Amino acid sequence: MLMWLAVSLGVAFGSALLPLISVEIFLIGLVTREPGLPWLALGAVIAVGQVAGKLVYYYAARGSFHLPKFLHRKPKTGGSERFALRTKRIRAWFARITERCERHPHWMVGTYGVSALVGVPPFMATTVMAGLVRMNLTVFVSAGLLGRFIRFSVLAAAPALFAGWRF
C-alpha cells in the first residue's frame, strides 16, 4: 500500500509540473487495478503532490525564481499582423484580469478554489494567476489542498461506486 501511495505522490507531482501527464487517468486505473487502496489516502496524497508541484509555477509567477531557459518562449520573428493583433488583445485581456484580481483578492481565492475542485478555469492558469497577484501562500496552499483533496477522493471512490452496476 505504501508503495502505491509513494508512486501516486510522484505521479501527482509530475503531472503538476508537466500537464501532459493525466493524474486522473492514473488514479482511476490504479483504483481499478488495486481496489483495496484507501480512497481517502489516495485523495490526500495526490492533492499534496499536485499542490507541491504547482508551487513551482506559483513562485515563478511571483518572480521568486526564474524558470530554466528551455521553458521560456522564444520570440518569433516575422509573423502576420493578424497574429500580432490577436496576441495584443490576449495580453490586454490578461492584464485586465490580473488588475481585477489584485483589486478583489477574494474573487481570486474563489476562482482558484473552484478551479482546484472542478478544473474550470484550468488549474494551471489559476495557479499562475495566483502567483501574479501575490495571493497569500497559506490561502493558496489551503484552497488548493481542499479542492484537490475533494476532487481526487471522489475520483478514487468512483470506481468502487460503479463496480457492482450492470449495464
Secondary structure, 3 states (H helix, E strand, C coil): CHHHHHHHHHHHHHHHHCCCCCHHHHHHHHHHHCCCCCHHHHHHHHHHHHHHHHHHHHHHHHCCCCCCHHHCCCCCCCCCHHHHHHHHHHHHHHHHHHHHHHHCHHHHHHHHHHHHHHCCCCHHHHHHHHHHCCCCHHHHHHHHHHHHHHHHHHHHHHHHHHCCCCC
